[in-house]
Amino acid sequence: MPIKEAAKKYMRVTDHKTAKNRKVVGIFRNAIKKTREALNTGNIQDAQEWLKRAIKGLDKASERKVVKKNTAARTKSRLNKAVKEAVLAEKK
């Protein structure tokens, strides 16, 4: 445990920021997981809905600098590609 007051305050600040960041990360990770599950079960409608939520969560996370901008873009691109392929495969 820190001895100085400033160090104690910094620990409190860090705990607060960590809790906020975990909440933001949890939102988009859950949406990504649900999107992939929907794709695996073949439920395209649910996959498209969860994709929207995942994109929104990733955008917020990158805006708040919880994840890097390119990481968010790469993840969104891969998810979008998977959903598009599933939609095209369903139409054939």
DRENPA-3360 file (N, C-alpha, C; in nm, 2 decimals, always signed):
BEGIN
1 = MPIKEAAK = +0.08/-0.12/+0.00/+0.00/+0.00/+0.00/+0.09/+0.12/+0.00 ~ +0.04/+0.23/-0.07/+0.12/+0.35/-0.07/+0.11/+0.42/+0.06 ~ +0.21/+0.50/+0.09/+0.22/+0.58/+0.21/+0.17/+0.72/+0.19 ~ +0.21/+0.78/+0.08/+0.18/+0.92/+0.05/+0.04/+0.94/+0.00 ~ -0.02/+1.05/+0.03/-0.16/+1.08/+0.00/-0.18/+1.08/-0.15 ~ -0.08/+1.14/-0.22/-0.09/+1.15/-0.37/-0.10/+1.01/-0.43 ~ -0.02/+0.92/-0.38/-0.01/+0.78/-0.43/-0.14/+0.71/-0.40 ~ -0.20/+0.74/-0.28/-0.33/+0.68/-0.25/-0.44/+0.73/-0.34;
9 = KYMRVTDH = -0.44/+0.86/-0.37/-0.53/+0.92/-0.46/-0.52/+0.86/-0.60 ~ -0.39/+0.84/-0.65/-0.37/+0.78/-0.78/-0.42/+0.64/-0.79 ~ -0.41/+0.57/-0.68/-0.47/+0.43/-0.68/-0.62/+0.44/-0.69 ~ -0.69/+0.53/-0.62/-0.83/+0.54/-0.63/-0.87/+0.58/-0.78 ~ -0.80/+0.68/-0.84/-0.82/+0.72/-0.97/-0.81/+0.60/-1.07 ~ -0.70/+0.53/-1.05/-0.68/+0.41/-1.14/-0.79/+0.31/-1.13 ~ -0.83/+0.28/-1.00/-0.94/+0.19/-0.99/-1.07/+0.23/-1.06 ~ -1.10/+0.36/-1.05/-1.22/+0.42/-1.11/-1.21/+0.41/-1.26;
17 = KTAKNRKV = -1.09/+0.45/-1.32/-1.07/+0.44/-1.46/-1.08/+0.29/-1.51 ~ -1.02/+0.20/-1.44/-1.02/+0.06/-1.47/-1.16/+0.01/-1.48 ~ -1.24/+0.04/-1.38/-1.38/+0.00/-1.38/-1.46/+0.05/-1.50 ~ -1.44/+0.18/-1.53/-1.51/+0.23/-1.65/-1.46/+0.17/-1.78 ~ -1.33/+0.14/-1.79/-1.28/+0.08/-1.91/-1.33/-0.06/-1.93 ~ -1.34/-0.14/-1.81/-1.39/-0.27/-1.82/-1.53/-0.28/-1.87 ~ -1.61/-0.18/-1.83/-1.75/-0.18/-1.87/-1.76/-0.16/-2.02 ~ -1.68/-0.06/-2.07/-1.68/-0.03/-2.21/-1.63/-0.16/-2.29;
25 = VGIFRNAI = -1.53/-0.22/-2.24/-1.47/-0.34/-2.31/-1.58/-0.45/-2.31 ~ -1.64/-0.47/-2.20/-1.74/-0.58/-2.18/-1.85/-0.56/-2.28 ~ -1.89/-0.44/-2.31/-2.01/-0.42/-2.40/-1.97/-0.47/-2.54 ~ -1.86/-0.43/-2.59/-1.83/-0.47/-2.73/-1.78/-0.61/-2.74 ~ -1.72/-0.66/-2.64/-1.68/-0.80/-2.64/-1.80/-0.90/-2.64 ~ -1.90/-0.86/-2.56/-2.02/-0.94/-2.55/-2.09/-0.94/-2.69 ~ -2.09/-0.82/-2.75/-2.16/-0.81/-2.88/-2.09/-0.89/-2.99 ~ -1.96/-0.89/-2.98/-1.88/-0.96/-3.08/-1.90/-1.11/-3.06;
33 = KKTREALN = -1.91/-1.15/-2.93/-1.93/-1.30/-2.90/-2.07/-1.34/-2.95 ~ -2.17/-1.26/-2.93/-2.31/-1.29/-2.97/-2.32/-1.29/-3.12 ~ -2.24/-1.20/-3.19/-2.25/-1.20/-3.33/-2.19/-1.33/-3.39 ~ -2.08/-1.37/-3.33/-2.02/-1.50/-3.38/-2.10/-1.62/-3.35 ~ -2.17/-1.62/-3.23/-2.26/-1.73/-3.20/-2.38/-1.74/-3.29 ~ -2.43/-1.62/-3.33/-2.54/-1.61/-3.42/-2.50/-1.67/-3.56 ~ -2.38/-1.63/-3.60/-2.33/-1.68/-3.73/-2.31/-1.83/-3.73 ~ -2.26/-1.88/-3.62/-2.24/-2.03/-3.61/-2.37/-2.11/-3.61;
41 = TGNIQDAQ = -2.47/-2.05/-3.55/-2.60/-2.12/-3.55/-2.68/-2.09/-3.67 ~ -2.64/-2.00/-3.76/-2.70/-1.97/-3.88/-2.82/-1.87/-3.87 ~ -2.82/-1.80/-3.76/-2.92/-1.70/-3.74/-2.87/-1.56/-3.79 ~ -2.90/-1.53/-3.92/-2.84/-1.41/-3.98/-2.90/-1.28/-3.93 ~ -3.03/-1.28/-3.90/-3.10/-1.16/-3.85/-3.03/-1.12/-3.72 ~ -3.02/-1.21/-3.63/-2.95/-1.18/-3.50/-2.81/-1.14/-3.52 ~ -2.74/-1.20/-3.61/-2.60/-1.16/-3.63/-2.59/-1.02/-3.68 ~ -2.68/-0.98/-3.77/-2.68/-0.84/-3.82/-2.71/-0.74/-3.71;
49 = EWLKRAIK = -2.80/-0.77/-3.62/-2.84/-0.69/-3.50/-2.72/-0.67/-3.41 ~ -2.66/-0.79/-3.38/-2.54/-0.79/-3.29/-2.42/-0.72/-3.35 ~ -2.41/-0.73/-3.48/-2.30/-0.66/-3.55/-2.31/-0.51/-3.53 ~ -2.44/-0.45/-3.54/-2.46/-0.31/-3.52/-2.41/-0.27/-3.38 ~ -2.45/-0.35/-3.28/-2.41/-0.32/-3.14/-2.26/-0.33/-3.12 ~ -2.20/-0.43/-3.19/-2.05/-0.44/-3.18/-1.98/-0.32/-3.24 ~ -2.03/-0.28/-3.35/-1.97/-0.16/-3.42/-1.98/-0.04/-3.33 ~ -2.10/-0.02/-3.28/-2.12/+0.10/-3.19/-2.03/+0.09/-3.07;
57 = GLDKASER = -2.02/-0.03/-3.01/-1.93/-0.04/-2.89/-1.79/-0.02/-2.92 ~ -1.74/-0.08/-3.04/-1.60/-0.06/-3.08/-1.57/+0.09/-3.11 ~ -1.67/+0.16/-3.17/-1.65/+0.30/-3.20/-1.63/+0.38/-3.07 ~ -1.72/+0.35/-2.97/-1.71/+0.42/-2.84/-1.58/+0.39/-2.77 ~ -1.54/+0.26/-2.78/-1.42/+0.22/-2.71/-1.29/+0.29/-2.77 ~ -1.29/+0.30/-2.91/-1.18/+0.36/-2.97/-1.18/+0.52/-2.95 ~ -1.30/+0.57/-2.94/-1.32/+0.71/-2.91/-1.26/+0.75/-2.78 ~ -1.29/+0.66/-2.68/-1.24/+0.68/-2.54/-1.10/+0.63/-2.52;
65 = KVVKKNTA = -1.04/+0.58/-2.63/-0.90/+0.53/-2.63/-0.88/+0.41/-2.53 ~ -0.99/+0.33/-2.52/-0.98/+0.20/-2.45/-0.91/+0.10/-2.54 ~ -0.94/+0.10/-2.67/-0.87/+0.02/-2.77/-0.82/+0.11/-2.88 ~ -0.72/+0.07/-2.94/-0.66/+0.15/-3.05/-0.75/+0.16/-3.17 ~ -0.74/+0.27/-3.24/-0.83/+0.29/-3.35/-0.82/+0.18/-3.46 ~ -0.70/+0.14/-3.49/-0.68/+0.04/-3.59/-0.73/-0.10/-3.55 ~ -0.72/-0.12/-3.42/-0.77/-0.25/-3.36/-0.92/-0.26/-3.38 ~ -0.99/-0.15/-3.35/-1.13/-0.14/-3.36/-1.17/-0.15/-3.51;
73 = ARTKSRLN = -1.10/-0.09/-3.60/-1.13/-0.09/-3.74/-1.11/-0.23/-3.80 ~ -1.00/-0.30/-3.75/-0.98/-0.43/-3.80/-1.08/-0.53/-3.75 ~ -1.12/-0.52/-3.63/-1.23/-0.61/-3.57/-1.36/-0.59/-3.64 ~ -1.40/-0.46/-3.66/-1.52/-0.43/-3.73/-1.52/-0.49/-3.87 ~ -1.41/-0.47/-3.94/-1.40/-0.52/-4.08/-1.41/-0.67/-4.08 ~ -1.35/-0.74/-4.00/-1.36/-0.89/-4.00/-1.50/-0.94/-3.96 ~ -1.56/-0.87/-3.87/-1.70/-0.91/-3.83/-1.79/-0.89/-3.95 ~ -1.78/-0.77/-4.01/-1.87/-0.73/-4.12/-1.85/-0.83/-4.24;
81 = KAVKEAVL = -1.72/-0.86/-4.26/-1.70/-0.96/-4.37/-1.76/-1.09/-4.34 ~ -1.76/-1.14/-4.22/-1.81/-1.27/-4.19/-1.97/-1.27/-4.20 ~ -2.03/-1.16/-4.16/-2.17/-1.14/-4.17/-2.21/-1.14/-4.32 ~ -2.14/-1.06/-4.40/-2.17/-1.05/-4.54/-2.16/-1.18/-4.61 ~ -2.06/-1.26/-4.58/-2.04/-1.39/-4.64/-2.15/-1.48/-4.60 ~ -2.20/-1.47/-4.48/-2.31/-1.55/-4.43/-2.44/-1.52/-4.51 ~ -2.46/-1.39/-4.53/-2.58/-1.34/-4.60/-2.58/-1.39/-4.74 ~ -2.46/-1.37/-4.81/-2.45/-1.42/-4.95/-2.47/-1.57/-4.96;
89 = AEKK = -2.41/-1.64/-4.86/-2.43/-1.79/-4.87/-2.57/-1.83/-4.85 ~ -2.65/-1.75/-4.77/-2.79/-1.78/-4.74/-2.87/-1.76/-4.87 ~ -2.84/-1.66/-4.94/-2.91/-1.62/-5.07/-2.89/-1.72/-5.18 ~ -2.78/-1.79/-5.17/-2.75/-1.89/-5.28/-2.83/-2.02/-5.26;
% end
